[in-house]
Amino acid sequence: MTSTTSVPHPPAGAGVRFLHSGDWQLGMMRRFLGPEAQARYGQARLDAIERIGAVAARTGAAFVVVAGDVFDANQVDRQVVLRACEALRGIACPVYLLPGNHDSLEPGSVWTSPTLAAHLPKHVDVLRDTTPRRPVDGVEVVGAPWRTRRPLADPLAEVASDPPAPGVLRVVVGHGQVDSLAPDLDEPALIRREALERAIAEGRIHYAALGDRHSLTSVGDSGRIWYAGTPEPTRPEEDHPGEVLVVELRHGTDASARTVTPERVGTWRLLSRVVEVDGDESLDSLASWLGEQPDKTRTVVRLGVRGTLSVSGLTRLEMLVDAQQEVYAAIQRWNRHWDVGVTPDDAALDHLPVSGPARAAMEELRLAVASGTDDAASAADALALLHRLAGGAA
């Protein structure tokens, strides 16, 4: 699958269609998921490979590039490697896998695993070097693999310097942060956007398939530098995860010489929601929103609640979240946005069937809530638990 001088050039105006994906991060663990949901989430990331293969077949893609972080780490379970190989077997066209920062080409990497070597399908090529590959006539794929987790230079500088042969479309596959999107401009391994755009303008690159950013992102103005994002979401902050890009390239420099079309392959959703509460009735909208969400078993909600509730309202909130936890993949309490004040003189507490030491403890907790000290939030939670255990209405 490496380049050869005998591959003929395409006729003038010929082009190519291929798929761009990245950041599969197979074997990823999410701390907010329980064991059952984690197993389904891990399988979904493997199933996304099959869906990418289906898009490739339907669109007639000539090849697929995966721009780094195929695996979440160099030490992943053997089962993950075997299942990845099996899923890749179902993609009918050539597939090019780029080592990224999570699975860099270091000693003991997953790419040197005997399991991978024995089971990786022959049409799947790991871009271990910058040697051009020729998947079809007139097209070359050049990878910029990460050889260490901490490179000291722009990983695309080398592959962007030399032009392809006349009439050949060059697809560069890279991984890392582009400087125009990076929070730390002193990071030595940033991809320099200006240099990349200059290489595109001068015809040394016709498309840059990037990975590392989990949000679907077009970089610059050329329409030829893209992050495909991750095929299944990993954090609520990501924009438009769950896509694979169908890329069409033709010779020419105008906009008609390239099209980039997202195709949905993801099935999970990671959502954030902050609810403002002002009395118990305001919990109704939260209950309705949680109840109306589709595909709850593949949905994670990072939930924040701010405002004031009675003790019975706080009990209802806790019971609502507990119940929905059973049907959602996960509901996380978003601590940064969880600030619920409690009305201390709740009449519901007066009618609780508790007496003796339990009644005395309840009154101490009510005083702690009313004090507004640092212990008030903990006291409110304890009151809600007491209310719930004593059979208080929710």
N, C-alpha and C positions, 0 to 999 in steps of 0.2 A: 504493500500500500504506500510505499515511499515513491517519490517522484522519479521519473525516468525521462531521458531526453527524447525517447521515441513516441511519447504521447502527443498526438496531433493537436494543433490549435483549433478552436471552434471557428466557424465562419463568422464574418462581420455581423454584429448585432445579436449573436447568440448569447444566451444567458443561462442562469441556473436558479433552481429553487431548492432551499434547504431549511432545516430547523435549527434554531438556536435556543438552548436551554442552559441551565447552570444551577449550582448550589443545591444539588439533590440531598446532600448531607445524610446519606443512608446510615442508619444506626443511631440517629439523633435521639437523645433522651430529653424530655421536658419535665422539670421538677413539679409542675403544677398538675400533672396527670397522674391518676392512680394506675395501678398495674394493668387493669383491663383496658382502660382508655389508651395507655401507652402502647400496648400491643397493637391496637387498632390504628393508632397514629403511625407507628413504625411501618405497618403493612401498607398504609395509604401512600407513604413515600415510595415504596416499591411498586405499588399499583400504578403510580403516576408514570413510571417507565412504560408500562403497557399502553397507557393512554397516549403517550407521546408517539409510540410506535403506530398507533391507530391513526393519529394525525398525519404522520409521515406517509402512510399508505394512502390515505384519502386525498392528500394534496399532491402526491407524486414527488415527494422530496427526494433529492438525489443523495443526501447524506444528513447526518445529525451531528452537531457539535455541542459538547457539554463543557461550559467554561469554568471548570474548577470546582473543588469541594464536592466531588462525587460522593465521597464518604465523609462522615462527620469527624472521623479521627483515623489515624493510622492503625490504631488498635480497636478493631471492631470484631464482633462475634463472627465466627466462621459461617454461621447460618446466614448472616446478612450478606456476606460475600457470595455465597452459593445462590441465594435467592436473587441477588442483583444480576449475576451471570445468567440465570434462567430467564429473568425478565428481558435482559438485553438480547437474548436469543430470539425473542419474538419481533424485534425490529428488523425489517427486511433489507434495509439499506445500510451502507457503511456508517459506523458511529465512531466519533473521535472524543476521547475522554482526556481532559486536562487536569493534572495534579494542581491543587490550589494550596492555600495556607493550612487548611485543616488536614489535608492528605498529601503533604509535600514529599518530594523525592529524597527523603532522608534515609539513613540506614535503618532497616527494619520496617520500612513503610509498607502499607497495604499493597502497593504496586509490585513489591518483590515477594509477596506471599505465594507459597507453592499452591495454595488453594485457588488463588486467582489465576495463576499461570496454567493450571490444569483445566480450568473450567471456562475461562473467558472465550466467548465465541470468536471465530477467526475473522469475522467482519468487523470486530471491535478493536480499535487501535488506540493505545495509550500514547499521548503526545509527550513522550519523555525527553524530547529534544526539539530543536527548531528546524529540523529537516522538513522541507515542504512535502506534503502528501497530495496526490492527485486522485481524488475520488472519481472524477469524470474528466473527459477531455476539456481542456481550456480553463480549468479551475484548480487552484491549489489552496490547501489549508495549512497554515503555519501556526504552530502553538508556541506559547511562551510559558513553559511549566515552572512552578515554584520548586526549586531544588532545596530550599531551606525555609523554615517558618519565618525567618527574619532576613529577607533580602535587603541589600544595601543600595539598590538602584531601581529605576523604573523598569519593570519587567518586560515592557514592550519596546524599549529603546532599540534593542538589537534587531528584532524582527521587522521594525518599521523603517530601517535604514536603507535596505536594498530593494530596488524595484523588481517586480516579477518579469518574466519573459514577455515579449510583445504579444498582445492578444489574450493574455491570461488574466482571469479574475482572481484576486487574492483575498482570502478570508483569513483574518488574523484572530486567534483565540487567546484571550488574556484573562487575568484575574487580578483584582486589587481595586483600591480606591482611586478614582480620578481626582486630581487636585482641586478642581472647581467644586467638588462635592464633599471634600474631606474636612473634618473639624481641626485636624492637626497638620498644618502645612509644612512642618519640619520633618514629617515622616519621610525617610529616604526612599521608600518603595512606592511612592505615589506614581500613578500613571499621569504623565504630563499631557493635559488635553491639547494645549497649543501645538505640541510636537505631533500628536496623533492627527489632529485636523490638518496640519501641513502635509503630512504623509498622504492623507486622503486627497487633498487638493492637487498634489503632484502625481497622483496615480500610483503610488507605491502600495497603497492599501485600498481595497474597494468596500470592505466592511470589517468593523471591529466588533467581535462577539465577546462581551465582557461578562465576568462573574464576580461575586463577592457582595454586591448590593442586592438585598433580597426583594427590593421593590422594582417593579417594571419601570425602566427609566430610559429616556432618550437623552443623550448627552450632546451638547453643542447644536449647531444649526444644519449640519450636513445631512442628518437623517441616516447616517451610516455608522454611528457609534451607539450601541445599545447594551443595557443590562436586561437580561430576560427575566430576572427575579427568580425566586424559588418556586418550584412547582406545587409545593404545599406550604402554607404559611408557618412561620416560626415565632412571630411576635405580633401583637396587635398594631404596632406602629407602622407596619409595612404597607405600602401603597400598591394595590393591584398585584398581590402575589397570586400564584396559581395559574400562570400562563406559560405557554411556549410560543416562541416567535416563528412565524413562517416568513422567510426572507426570500425575496426575488431580486436578483441582480442581473443587470445587462450592461453592456459597454456604453459609456457615455457619462457625462458629468451632471446632467440636469436631474431634476427630481423624478422624472419618469423612468430613469434608469435604475431605480430601486424602490421597492415597496416592502414595508414591514407590517405584518398583521398578527396581532395576538390571537391565540386560540386557547380557550379554557381547558385546563386539565386538572386543576385542583378540586378537591371535594370538601376540605375542612375550612372553617372560619374561626378566626381569633378576633374577638370584638372587645372594645372598651366602651363603658357607659358609666356616666356619673349622674346620679339622681338627686335632685333637691327635694327634701321632704319638709313639710310644714304641717304637722298633724297627721294622725293615723290615716285619714282618707287619701292622702297623697301616695300611699303605698299601692293603691288600686292600679295606677298607671304602670308601676313597676311589675306588678303581678300580671297585668295584661301583656306587657311587652315580652316578659319571659315566656309566657304561655304561647305567644303567637310566633315565636322564632321557629323557622324550619330546621330540619336536620340537627336536632339537639344533640344527638350522640356524636356528631362531628363538629360541635360548636363549643368554643371556650369563651367565657365572658369574664373580663376583668371589671369588677363592679366597684364603684364608689358610691357612697351615700353621705349626703351632708344635710344637716338641718336638725330639727327637734322632734322627738316622739315621746309619747307617754311610755311607761314601762310595758303596758300591754301592747303598744305599737311596736316597741323594740322586740318584744317576744314574737309578734307576728312576722317582723322582718327576718329574724333568725330562723323561724320555722319555714318561711317561704324559701330562703336560700338553701336550707337543709334539704327541703323536698326537691327543689330543682336540681340540686347536686346529683340526685339519683338518676335524672334523665339526661342532663347535659354531660358532655365529656368532662367539663370542669367549670366551676364558678370560683374565681379568685377574689378574695377581699383585697381591694386596691387600697392599701394602707395610707398612701399619700392623699387619697381623696375620701377617706372614711372618717368622718367627724360628726357623730350623732350625739346631740345633747338630749338629756332625758328630763322630763318634767318630774320633779321629786314628789310632789303632793298628789300622786295618782290615787284616785279613789278606789281603783281596782285593788290596790294593795291592802286597803283597810278591810276588804271582804275576803281576803285569802284565808283558808282554813288552816292557819298556823298559829301556834301558841307557844308559850314557854320560851326556851332558848332560841328557837327559830324565829319567833316574833321579835325578840330582843335584837337578834342579828339583823333582821330586816330593817328595824328602825335605825340601827347604826349605819346600815348601807344608805338609807334615805338621807341621813344627815351628811354622809360623805358626798353623795350626789349634789346635795344643795350647797355644799361648801365651795364647789367649783375649783377645788385643788387638783393637783396632778393625779390624784387617785380617783377622781370623780368618774372617769371613763370606765375604769375597772370595776368600780362600785356599781355603775349602771349595768354593766354586763352581768355582774353577780345578781343584781336584783331581777333582771330579765330571766336568768336561769332559775332563780327561786320561784318566780311567778309561774314559769313554765312547769317546773317539777311539782308545784303545789296545785296544778290543774287550772291555772288562770286562763281565761278565754283569750284566744289569739285572734 
